Structures are given as structure tokens and as C-alpha cells.
């Protein structure tokens, strides 16, 4: 068991490090924010590259400093989609540049477990597998539709950012769908996804001890249960394929994104 966990940790670290090589260009240096990064720069299977400076992903942005907000403004980030729940967002309102087009897209997020429920689920095991499987299929259409509507109509001189609380799960699934549409290879999608383990390392560390104390599990066990692994994004994609026949069918049926819209997204966000 220990050897299996070690092997998994090494794989996840390797994938994360592969994505971290361009961190200086990718990560937006905010004093009051974490895991805020550009989704651009990735090579596609058809020889193109995802455009830099157009699409950003992030963790919560309620603690941004005044200078952080000015930086968002400078980068043209005036469209924001928030995947948090109603209570979640109300407890920690976004700090945004003036005149930002803000959309709360809370589908499924108000049912995310509280700490006590989380402890129970962690002790049972397989919490994230369910979150990326059954729950993801159930809520993805309503959750991610507003983001893709905004992506389709975004002004060419503007940028967009989307986020949740940690910028890893809901945000990670949204990014995986976006990169999939743009023909980014699966391996690259997984590298971008698991990199949140590194970008959120300090925050995650602060969460492990309280959860371990409440659950009676070790911090290592909690960390293994909560770590982002490539298999989770694969579970997400597999769930969509099982329910809809293909990811393309899901996009068409749940978000009205067909061949015409996919072509437009590729034209707008790859070069």
C-alpha cells in the first residue's frame, strides 16, 4: 500500500513539475490571491497554441489588494465567472475592477459538504471520485454553461477569469473542458490540472491538520484523499462520455456548443 501511494505521489509530482516549468510567465503574482494563472501557451494537437493573456483561472479572490485589483484591470480582466455557491460567495465576495461583468454560476455548489460532512466522507473514502463522477455529470451543464457563453462573446481586446474557492476542482473541470475543445492533448490537460497541488501547497497544509484531528486519520491519509490525480479528470471525462456518448454530445446537448461554436472558440483562443 505504501509503495502504491509513493508511486502515485511521484507521478502526480512529475506531472505538476512538467507544468511548472513556465510558471514565471503563467502565474499572475498577486499578494492577496492564490493559484491565479494564465491558461495560455499550451500546444494543441493541430500545431497551434492556446493564446496567452485571454483566459485565466484562479482560487478565491476576496482578499485581493488594491494593487492586485489594478493588475486585473491592466490585464483586461473585466469578465468573471464564479463557480462558488450562493452562501460561499456571500461569505467572501470577490474584489474586482470597476464595471466588471460578474456572473455567479452556483449549480451544485450549495450542496458541497461542510467540514463535519467532509470528515465523514473522507473516512468512507472515494470522496473526490464521486465529486468528479456522478456529481460532475449531474451539474456540469448548468455550472459551466455561463462560462462558455461568455467565452463565445468576449471582446477580442478583453480577458476572462473564472474561479471557485481553491481554484482546483470546479475550476479544474472547467479548464479541462476548455482545453479539450481547443485540441490540447490529454497529458497537458492533466499537467495543468494537478499543478494546483503545488500552487495550493501552503493552503492545503493548513487544512490537513484540522481534518486529521476531526477524523482520526493521519495527515498523510487526508492528503492522499484530497490530492488531485490525473485519474480524477479521466473520471470526469468518462462520466460525460457514459452519460452522453461523447464529450461533444455533452457540449451540444447541455451547452449548445456544436461544431460552429467549437470552431469559433478555436479561432478566438488559439493561434
HELIX and SHEET records of a PDB file:
HELIX    1   1 UNK A    2  UNK A   20  1                                  19    
HELIX    2   2 UNK A   23  UNK A   26  1                                   4    
HELIX    3   3 UNK A   66  UNK A   74  1                                   9    
HELIX    4   4 UNK A   86  UNK A   91  1                                   6    
HELIX    5   5 UNK A  109  UNK A  111  5                                   3    
HELIX    6   6 UNK A  115  UNK A  124  1                                  10    
HELIX    7   7 UNK A  127  UNK A  132  1                                   6    
HELIX    8   8 UNK A  134  UNK A  153  1                                  20    
HELIX    9   9 UNK A  170  UNK A  181  1                                  12    
HELIX   10  10 UNK A  186  UNK A  194  1                                   9    
HELIX   11  11 UNK A  196  UNK A  199  1                                   4    
HELIX   12  12 UNK A  201  UNK A  215  1                                  15    
HELIX   13  13 UNK A  219  UNK A  226  1                                   8    
HELIX   14  14 UNK A  230  UNK A  244  1                                  15    
HELIX   15  15 UNK A  247  UNK A  255  1                                   9    
HELIX   16  16 UNK A  259  UNK A  269  1                                  11    
SHEET    1   A 5 UNK A  37  UNK A  38  0                                        
SHEET    2   A 5 UNK A  55  UNK A  58 -1                                        
SHEET    3   A 5 UNK A 159  UNK A 163  1                                        
SHEET    4   A 5 UNK A  77  UNK A  82  1                                        
SHEET    5   A 5 UNK A 101  UNK A 104  1                                        
END                                                                             
